[in-house]
Amino acid sequence: MTSSPFLAEVKDAVTPRATLLVTGVVALALLFIASYVGALHDPKPRNVPIGVVAPEVAAQQTVDRLENLPGAPLSPRTVADEETARRQILNRDIDGALLINPTGTTDTLLVATGAGRVLATTLETLLTTLEKSEARTLRTLDVVPADRHDANGLTSFYVTVGWCVGGYLCASIMTISSGAGRPTPRRSLIRLIAMAVVALVAGLGGALIVGPVLGALPGSIAALWGVGALIVFAVGAATLAFQAIFGLAGIGLVILIVVILGNPSAGGALPPPLLPPFWRDIGPALPPGAGTWATRSIAYFKGNDTTGSLLVLSAWAAAGTAITLLAARLRTGAETS
C-alpha cells in the first residue's frame, strides 16, 4: 500500500531537524513571556538605598522607622548633610535622600529621575504616604533630572538594546550567510576584526542618534561611542563564541542570555531596586544590564560608578574572543589529526 502524495510531502517537510528547530523557537517564545512578565508585572521597591539627613536623634529614629516598613522597601542610612546627600546621589551610592526639617512640618525628598523616573515616583509616593501618617508634608527636588526629551529616562536602555541587537545579528549573519565556512582560526580572526569595525561604526552611530540627532540623551559623545562600541563587540564576540561551540544552536543561546534574560533585568523599564530578586541579581552581570547602567551613568551622573559595568562588558568581550579563537583552533586540530 503506497502512501498518499500529501503524506509524503508532510514527511519531507516535517523533518527531525525542522521539528527540533520549531520546538526550540516555541520554547524561546514561552521563556520570553515568562521572563518579561515575571520581571516586570509587579514592581515593588526592595532595599532602595536612601539617605536620611536630620539631627542625630531624629536621624536614627527616622532610619529605624524606614528600616521597619513592611516588605523592606528601603535601605536607609544617615547622611551628614544635604551637600553630602546630593554628592552620594550623583555618585550613584544612593537613589534618594530624605531631609528632615527639625523646625517645621515640611520635609524634602531628593530624587534623581535620570536613574529612572519610575523609581523617583515610587520613592515620592512611598514617603508622601509615610509623611501624611505623621501629619507632615513632603516636597520633592529632582537633583539629577532626566532630559526633557528622554521620556521616563528610558533612552539609555533603548540605545543599549539597539547596540546588543546589532552585536548578535551582525555576528550571526557573518557565520550563516552564503559562503560562510567552518570557523578556522584564520576565518575566526577575520570575523572578530570585522566585528570590531562594526562595533566602532554602530557605537558612533548610536551615540550620534541619541545625542545630536534626536537630542534624547545628554553626556559625552565620545564616552557614549566608547561604551556603545564595547557593548556591540562584547555581544558580537559572545555570539561568535557560542556559534563556534554549538553551531546554529548558539544563536538561540545568545537570544536566551541577551534578550530573554538580559533585557528585562537590565534596569530599563524598571530600575534594579524595583525588580524581583532573581532579575535584579543577574542584570548587572549581563551585557544589557551593564550597558544600561554605564550609558545612564555617562548621560546623567558624570560617568560615576561605571567601572564595574565596563569590567563586565570587557569580560564578555575578552571571553568571547578567546573562546572563539580557541574553539576554532581545537576544531581544526581535531579535523587534521
Buried (B, 14 or more C-beta within 10 A) or exposed (E): EEEEEEEEEEEEEEEEEEEEBEEBEEEBEEBBEEBBEBBBEEBEBBBBBBBBBBEEEBBEBBBEBBEEEEEEBBBBBEBEEBEBBBBBBBEBBBBBBBBBBEEEEEBBBBBBBBBBBBBBBBBBEBBBEBBEEEEBEBEBBBBBBBBEEBEBBBBBBBBBBBBBBBBBBBBBEBBEEEEEEEBBBEBBBEBBEBBBEBBBEBBBBBBBBBBEEEEBBBBBBEBBBBBBBBBBBBBBBBBBBBBBBBEEBBBBBBBBBBBBBBBBBBBBBBBBBBBBEEBBEBBBBBBBBBBBBBBBBBBBBBBBBBEEBBEBBBEBBEBBBEBBBBBBBEBBEEEEE
